[in-house]
Amino acid sequence: MEEPAYKTISKAKRKERDDKIPPEWRITLPEDDDYLLDLPKNCGLFTEEELAITDSCDSVGLLEKIHSGQLTSVAVAKAFCKRAAVAQQALNCLTEIFFDQAIQRAKFLDGEFQKTGKPIGPLHGLPVSLKDAFNVAGIDSTIGMTGYAFQPERHNSVIVDILLRLGAVLYVKTNVPQSMMTPDTENFTFGQTRNPRSKYLTAAGSSGGLGALIAFRGSLAGIGTDAGGSTRIPAYCNGVYGVKPSSGRLPYHGLKGYWSDGAEVIGILCVSGVIAVSLRDCELLLRTISEAQPWLQDPSCAFLPWKAPDLAERPLVFGVIREEPDTTLLPPVERVLRQTCNALRAATHEVLEIEFYKCGELNQTALNFFKIEGGKSRILIDERALDEIRNRTGEPYTDSVKQGGYYPCEPGTLSDLYKYSATRARLQHDWLKFWAATAKKTKCGRPIDAILCPAQSCLPRPHETLIRSCFSRNWNVLDYPSALIQCGRVDLTKDDVVLPAAKGPADERIQSICQLVQTLEAGFVCAQYLLSGVLDTKEKRKRYDGFPVGLQLVGQRQMEPELMQIAGLVEKIANSVVAASVPNGHAL
């Protein structure tokens, strides 16, 4: 029987990618290949200098060394190309590899630095990774579909041109789900990306390849996209940082997608976002791209100069949202949120408990937009386009797409689009009034400065369990900027508590991730976490111990400079609590 075309294309595409990894950079995975964050230092492939370059600092610190002449762009590019090559072999996180172009680019940058004594731009020499949807001229953008393989793009996306003008070195593109609309990175072109902290846990999506690569430090910072959580959830599940700005902040023109022409400028707007190893790296990319005046190159960008706010050393006011209506926070998430709120109060900031205002209506509005073109994905997706590209090669839907909950459904009408748009505008107006009205409830008489909430109710989930969250997509409906910051870790000495009865099917799925098993032991109930899988209870439980737990900080629309400054304060306070609670005083 003849092999389906999609399988033949996939084999050829994977071979093309893998052949670009030099033979001397090939590794053999250890027998125990569950936790792989220590692989670079244990595989024997890296020199001490290469480990120092890739391990010792974030992008801001690395740029200081490059721009002061302590490191060359070539040395940095080679180190991160090698580390990305190892990440690919361990995690299956890359789609496109262009190491040769990156090293040539780095040689050019070193030549310019030697001639002028200064960098060509603020990102001079920084390796930056890209989600596969961003076009780089001469390189494929398959976006998880075999039907797009071996069709190099003719032009760069606008944000790619800006990154190059700022001095960045581009070297890899990263894996995405089929359809780019499921929270698990799996497709038939390249396969599934795994989490570097555990092969049993998802790297999430749709920027899952980017999140996994950055957690492995095969990249310190990269550009993803977000229409419902696609930068924040991979950042959360991989234990790193991510920011979804409001629309108009970062360029989005010239990306590859499944949408009908013009659909990317209506409905819930997908935005370019950032994932990085540190919060200040996220701020670096947001700020430098904003300072490059993208509104002069991309009509989707608004005139939004980056103006750092003056918070005047005053106590801030935080609204905290603890739950969405249909789910219960799992114990580690609840504890880290409670612990962070207590720390903010101890630092003289005010914390106000607020409702998740109109959560259900926001969520339904998101779903309405996602399904309007037949349920194949967000409004940016054309049902016929997705099916047509699948049918070219006989490619089926992946399991995660089948689980997505958007298939099948009837496409909406133009009248439906008007109705949903009117609802969204009303909800945005209602939320402006709700935010302003918090001034009547605060002790200081000012409205809240930001909202602190979970990224999702659960911990990172096993691959086979698909869960979506109002905590992520509702902010896309409102177009509010949101930052995922690391605030704590799972501690099974504190987090073994009995869960309440599930609220419904969604809560049952969440509780199935950490299913509570009660065993009578020495006269008392001992609760243990279980994961689906084949390992025994002790091993399943241990997998989460020490796992980073991020929280989400939400600001008002297009106020990213304020949000990032407040996020830095929250991170500092949360880190001080974590450092005080561990034996050696190490922060996250």
SEBABA-853224 format. One record per residue (C-alpha): y, z, x; residue in three letters. Coordinates in steps of 0.001 Angstrom, whole numbers, padded with zeros to 6 digits, always signed. Each point is the difference from the previous one (the first is absolute). Last residue first. Layout:
<volums>
YZXALA ...
</volums>
This chain:
<volums>
+031481+041065+013854LEU +001243+003140+001722ALA -001903+001805+002724HIS +000327+003790+000165GLY -003141+000486+002042ASN -001876+002024-002629PRO +001256-001810-003118VAL +002131+001569-002771SER +003356+000185+001779ALA -000117-003685+000891ALA -000731-000922-003621VAL +002971+002012-001277VAL +002332-001441+002634SER -001251-003465-000849ASN +000990+000423-003648ALA +003552+000999+000994ILE +000392-002937+002382LYS -001520-002448-002487GLU +002305+001186-002776VAL +003066-000450+002239LEU -001071-003463+001091GLY -000610-000938-003625ALA +003567+001022-000842ILE +001356-002357+002661GLN -002324-002765-001120MET +000996+000386-003648LEU +003711-000063+000755GLU -000313-003213+002021PRO -002307-001472-002689GLU +002451+000315-002884MET -000880-003331-001626GLN -001124+001704-003228ARG -000148+003769+000037GLN -002377+001871+002237GLY -003700+000833-000035VAL -001933+002128+002492LEU -003768-000405-000081GLN -002430+002432+001530LEU -002584-000517+002719GLY -003199+001918+000605VAL -001589-000518+003409PRO -003785+000566+000191PHE -000840+003268+001784GLY -003238+000458-001949ASP -000652-003119-002072TYR -003249-001065+001645ARG -001251+003583+000142LYS -000885-000006-003696ARG -002160-003069+000272LYS -001692+001401+003108GLU -000774+003343-001629LYS -001205-001602-003241THR -002474-002323+001678ASP +000897-003573+000859LEU -000971-002901-002200VAL +003140-000844-001894GLY +002182+001282-002834SER +002130+002796+001330LEU -000557+003683-000646LEU +002360+002916+000274TYR -001423+003508-000093GLN +000702+002947-002249ALA -001711+003347+000700CYS -000407+002188-003097VAL -000732+003643+000680PHE -003008+002321-000032GLY -001341-000791+003450ALA +000064-003754-000715GLU -000004-001607-003412LEU +000682-003642+000571THR +002852-001934-001552GLN +000315-003682+000724VAL +003471-001457-000284LEU +000184-003747+000309GLN +002535-001023+002605CYS +000113-003690-000741ILE -001548+000591-003427SER +003039+002132-000855GLN +002205-003074+000186ILE -002342-002049-002153ARG -000225+002814-002551GLU +003799+000223-000049ASP +000243-003660-000951ALA -002651+000428-002707PRO +001662+003032-001639GLY +001741+003283+000672LYS -002782+001249+002266ALA -000844+003682-000363ALA +001711+002123+002618PRO -001066-000176+003651LEU -001515+003046+001680VAL +001475+000711+003400VAL -001012-000909+003534ASP +003433-000955+001361ASP +000838+002952+002225LYS -002877+000113+002506THR -000400-003714-000632LEU +003370-000708+001560ASP +001226-003510-000790VAL +003138-000732+001975ARG +003738+000239-000492GLY +003349-001737-000565CYS -000323-003615+001133GLN +002736-002140-001548ILE -000288-002874-002476LEU +003497-001262-000790ALA +001183-001403-003332SER +002883-002213-001030PRO +000577-000259-003749TYR -000502-003356-001743ASP -000573+001787-003347LEU -003159-002037-000661VAL -000921+000330+003686ASN +000400+003794-000289TRP -002586-000041-002794ASN -002464-001792+002303ARG -000574+002836+002469SER -000362+003316-001805PHE -001390-001847-003021CYS -003189-000383+002010SER -002916-002376+000305ARG -003593+000909+000799ILE -002933-002205+001006LEU -003138+001818+001153THR -002306-002209+002083GLU +001874+000320+003263HIS -000018+003805+000005PRO +003369+001562-000803ARG +002898+001258+002068PRO +000920+003398-001502LEU +000943+000249-003646CYS +003016+000344-002270SER +001967-002798+001603GLN +003068-000265+002219ALA +000862+003527-001080PRO +003536+000963-001019CYS +003383+000941+001463LEU +003060-001404-001757ILE +003363-000381+001723ALA +003603+001283-000030ASP -000271+001843-003308ILE +003122+000173-002114PRO +002688+002513+000935ARG +000769+003235-001848GLY -001061+002194+002923CYS -002612+001914-001978LYS -001533-003208-001332THR -000710-000600-003687LYS +003206-001671-001216LYS +000112-002168+003131ALA -003434-001348-001029THR +001931-002051-002571ALA +000951-002601+002619ALA -003665-000794+000675TRP -000810-000273-003718PHE +003015-002241-000620LYS -001011-002357+002803LEU -003576+000205-001272TRP +001019-001166-003468ASP +001817-002972+001520HIS -003078-001019+001996GLN -002149+000480-003082LEU +002335-002215-002045ARG -000088-002740+002632ALA -003815+000168+000097ARG -000235-000229-003761THR +002325-003018-000046ALA -002108-001679+002669SER -003170+000698-001982TYR +001514-001572-003114LYS +001334-003054+001832TYR -003387-000536+001662LEU -001734+000395-003347ASP +002292-002645-001505SER -000954-002341+002850LEU -003608+000533-001014THR -002769+002210+001351GLY -003333-001020+001455PRO -003093+001323-001780GLU -002155+002354+001978CYS -003011-000115+002294PRO +000279+001662+002408TYR +002835+002401+000822TYR -002137+003138+000384GLY -000335-000340+003746GLY -003743+000586+000112GLN -000715-003720+000233LYS +002653-000293+002707VAL -001661+002824+001942SER -003409-001628-000322ASP +001294-003281+001415THR +000480-002955-002317TYR -002136-003054+000703PRO +000842-002811+002470GLU -001303-003439-000904GLY +002177-001620+002680THR +002662-001797-002030ARG -000842+002251-002955ASN +001670+002998+001591ARG +003254-001905+000572ILE -000032-001267-003580GLU -000802+003426-001389ASP +002948+001532+001802LEU +002375-002847-000880ALA -001141-000132-003630ARG +000640+003686-000483GLU +003393-000235+001707ASP +000865+003129+001914ILE +003498+001327+000553LEU -000147+001834-003312ILE -002525+002333+001574ARG -003646-001023+000109SER -002596-002056-001790LYS +000879+001427-003370GLY +000853-003232-001721GLY +003529-000603+001158GLU +001410+003117-001672ILE -002555+002414+001383LYS +001970+001654+002806PHE +003151+000051-002133PHE -001705+001820-002864ASN -001744+002350+002422LEU +003316+001046+001540ALA +001489+000537-003450THR -003001+002134-000930GLN +000581+002211+003034ASN +003685+000407-000720LEU -000777+000869-003616GLU -002560+002581+001039GLY +002250+001609+002591CYS +002999+000321-002322LYS +001371+002798+002198TYR -002521+001434+002430PHE +001350+003439-000854GLU +002131+002028+002395ILE -000532+003192+002005GLU +003145+000667+002009LEU -000093+000825+003706VAL +003191+001269+001637GLU +000378-000029+003759HIS +000528+003266+001873THR -002626-000676+002736ALA -002380+002365-001811ALA +000389-002174-003090ARG -001009-003074+002010LEU -002996+001878+001403ALA -001123+001030-003477ASN +000226-003601-001187CYS -002019-001170+003011THR -002750+002579-000627GLN -000210-000922-003687ARG -000328-003703+000830LEU -002534+000745+002752VAL -001986+002232-002368ARG -000045-002501-002872GLU -001139-002809+002295VAL -002753+002136+001533PRO -001146+001213-003464PRO -000311-003362-001779LEU +002958-000680-002241LEU -000986-000371-003641THR +000119-003350-001775THR +001080-001616-003280ASP +003576+001230-000444PRO +001257-000326+003584GLU +000343+003234+001873GLU +002170+002053+002333ARG +003437-001578-000222ILE +002524+001819+002189VAL +003759-000471-000189GLY +001641+000856+003279PHE +003507+001376+000510VAL +001508+000037+003470LEU +001717+002861+001782PRO +003161-001182+001697ARG +000242-001131+003590GLU +002596-002552-001042ALA -002575-002537-001203LEU +002109-002712+001608ASP -001705-003263-000835PRO -001058-002680+002487ALA +001347-003340-001141LYS -002401-002915+000333TRP +001829-002970-001505PRO -001455-001090-003331LEU +001330-003361-001175PHE -003023-000928-002106ALA -003037-001879+001262CYS -001909-002435-002235SER +002267-002851+001122PRO -001403+000304+003533ASP +001926-001054+003094GLN +003506+001477-000365LEU -001388+002925-002028TRP -002133+000828+003063PRO +003032+001466+001767GLN -001764+000930+003273ALA +001088+003619-000606GLU -002482+000199-002883SER -002803-001175+002320ILE +001017+002626+002557THR +000202+002783-002582ARG -003266-000585-001845LEU -001909-000554+003240LEU +001409+003089+001715LEU -000349+002169-003119GLU -003707-000752-000123CYS -000243+000828+003703ASP +001844+003261-000698ARG -002686+000901-002515LEU -002744-000396+002552SER -003182-002009+000552VAL +001327-002893-002067ALA -000230-001863-003306ILE +002958-001986-001328VAL +000862-001722-003270GLY +000748-003505-001282SER +000517+000052-003741VAL -001867-001121-003117CYS +002407-000203-002901LEU -001258+001278-003335ILE +001038-002788-002351GLY +001885-002978+001378ILE +000807-001407+003448VAL -003568-000581+001215GLU -000807-002079-003079ALA +002219-002837+001199GLY -002807-002338+000972ASP -003250+001288-001474SER -001607+002742+001994TRP -003063+000105+002192TYR +001793+001128+003123GLY +001330-001002+003399LYS +003413+001390+000923LEU +003162-002102+000418GLY +002664+002372-001280HIS -000647+003747-000018TYR +002824+001238+002176PRO +000577+003778+000079LEU +002446+002055-002105ARG +000346-002144-003133GLY -002848+001664-001858SER -000154+003725+000610SER -001760+001226+003110PRO -003699+000850+000228LYS -000521+002176+003057VAL -003158+000912+001882GLY -001254+002637+002408TYR -003510+000630+001404VAL -003176+001809-001116GLY -002124-003048-000826ASN -000300+000704-003718CYS +003681+000906-000382TYR +001325-002972+001971ALA -002360-002274-001929PRO +001340+001574-003228ILE +003673-000323+001001ARG +000012-003641+001082THR -001784-001556-002982SER +001217+002553-002542GLY +000772-002118-003064GLY +001842-003119+001147ALA +000103+000809+003737ASP -000052-002262+003048THR -000811+000577+003658GLY +001920-000056+003287ILE -001315+001778+003068GLY +000499+002891+002387ALA -001892+001710+002816LEU -002752-002582+000287SER -003579+000273+001206GLY +000820+003670-000477ARG -003251+000556-001944PHE +002125+001276-002932ALA +002131-003125+000465ILE -002971-002355-000230LEU -001370+001806-003072ALA +003325-000137-001848GLY +000523-003679+000817LEU -003490-000964-001127GLY +000569+001954-003200GLY +003275-001659-001014SER -001471-000597-003480SER -001478+002317+000257GLY -002100+003042+000814ALA -001663+000637+003403ALA -002839+001284-002154THR -002295+002800+001037LEU -003657-000150+001083TYR +000843-001385+003438LYS +001957+003158+000723SER +003204+000709+001914ARG +000479-003631+001039PRO -000055-001091-003679ASN -001897-003223-000564ARG +001122-003574-000648THR -002319-002072-002172GLN -000969-003623+000520GLY +001910-002759+001792PHE +000042-002936-002403THR -001924+001572-002888PHE +002552+002736-000595ASN +000344+003789+000174GLU +002969+002259+000607THR -000201+002607-002764ASP +002955+000904-002231PRO -000158-003256-001964THR +002757-002561-000513MET +000038-002128+003119MET -002089-002547-001988SER -002943+000380+002440GLN +000912+003081+001942PRO +002083-000111+003203VAL -000703-000135+003753ASN +002584+000048+002756THR +002041-002467+002021LYS +000190+000327+003774VAL +002279-000574+003036TYR +003696+000055-000848LEU +002326+001240+002758VAL +003326+001284-001326ALA +003378-000872+001532GLY +002357+000320-002984LEU +000031-003799-000365ARG -003790+000062-000227LEU +000098+002638-002736LEU +002605-002036-001891ILE -002075-003185+000135ASP -003038+001922-001260VAL +002078+001518-002827ILE +000938-003497-001175VAL -003651-001096-000197SER -000777-002478+002748ASN -000574-003658-000734HIS -002776-002589+000055ARG -002937+002253-000862GLU -003382-000863+001453PRO -002639-001225-002495GLN -003352+000931+001561PHE -000841+002487-002753ALA +001850-000022-003338TYR -003093-000595-002138GLY -001790+002785+001863THR +002289+002491-001739MET +001030+003415+001364GLY +003683-000750+000435ILE -000953-003114+002043THR +003333-000182+001822SER -000940-002296+002864ASP +002041-000363+003199ILE +002255-002813+001206GLY +003181+001595-001336ALA -000438+003691-000764VAL -000125+000784-003698ASN -000116+003560-001278PHE -002849+000473-002512ALA -002406+001080+002766ASP +001753+003328+000472LYS +001855-000003+003285LEU -000159+001907+003271SER +002997+000746+002230VAL -000246+000252+003793PRO +003352+001327+001289LEU +001399-001864+003011GLY +003626-000194-001162HIS +000205+001695-003419LEU +003723+000853+000320PRO +000893-003496+001218GLY +000105-002232+003065ILE -000568+002994+002263PRO +002330+000609+002965LYS +000076-000643+003732GLY +001096-003586-000572THR -002334-002084+002147LYS -002845+002523+000344GLN +000123+000791-003725PHE -000094-003695-000876GLU -003038-000515+002215GLY -001736+003038-001481ASP +000604-001406-003494LEU -001450-003388+000979PHE -003066+001667+001492LYS -000426+001988-003243ALA +000083-003226-002042ARG -002667-001509+002228GLN -002052+003160-000508ILE +000391-000243-003761ALA -000865-003699-000104GLN -003236+000697+001876ASP -000850+002963-002249PHE +000112-002037-003201PHE -002656+001660-002164ILE -000198-000618-003752GLU -001975+001903-002632THR -000193+003485+001486LEU -001356+003318-001349CYS -003753-000291+000587ASN -000091+003696+000958LEU -001766+000386+003356ALA +000081-003544+001362GLN +003494-000523-001407GLN +001253+003291+001419ALA -001348-000987+003440VAL +001988-003235-000128ALA +003059+001919-001247ALA -000299+002278+003041ARG -000170-002992+002326LYS +003003-001683-001620CYS +001796+003341+000113PHE -000489+000439+003746ALA +000772-003647+000770LYS +003248+000128-001967ALA +001128+003228+001686VAL -000668-001281+003509ALA +001718-003298-000844VAL +003058+001711-001492SER +000468+001857+003244THR +000074+003792+000175LEU +002400+002421+001711GLN +002816-002554-000243GLY +002267+002157-002146SER -000420-002370-002956HIS -003790+000117+000223ILE -000180+003797+000300LYS +002448+000602-002846GLU -001866-002579-002059LEU -003227+001991+000390LEU +001671+003197-001203GLY +001332-001675-003145VAL -003313-001769-000581SER -002031+003220+000194ASP -001194+001720+003137CYS -002918+000904+002254SER -002974-001893-001377ASP +000553-003751+000478THR +001960+000031+003251ILE -001840+003008+001466ALA -003355-001534-000877LEU +001026-003239+001693GLU +001212+001885+003093GLU -003233+001974+000251GLU -001937-003261-000123THR -001849-000932-003150PHE -003539-001314-000442LEU -002014+003169+000587GLY -000888+000367-003686CYS +000947+003693-000207ASN +003801-000149+000042LYS +000140-002905-002441PRO -002808+001396-002227LEU +001642+003339-000785ASP +001301-001175-003388LEU -003490-001219-000891LEU -001482+002602-002356TYR -003140-001486-001616ASP -001461-002066+002833ASP -002628+002406+001295ASP -002063-002498+001961GLU +003124-001009+001903PRO +001433-003485-000506LEU -000596-002496+002772THR +003170-001509+001375ILE +001520-003400+000754ARG +003283-000099+001918TRP -001452-001786+003046GLU -001197-002801-002290PRO +003603-000701-001099PRO +000558+000371-003768ILE +001157-003411-001273LYS -003604-000991-000694ASP -000060+002699-002689ASP +002673-001694-002090ARG -001503-003486+000127GLU -003458+001472-000594LYS +001258+001850-003068ARG +001488-003227-001368LYS -003168-001992+000616ALA -002225+002598-001642LYS +002389+000297-002950SER +000111-003763-000454ILE -003789-000205-000200THR -000125+002917-002443LYS +002734-001489-002194TYR -001783-003346-000129ALA -003102+001439-001633PRO -003128-000461+002173GLU -002242-002867-001072GLU -003396+000994-001366MET 
</volums>
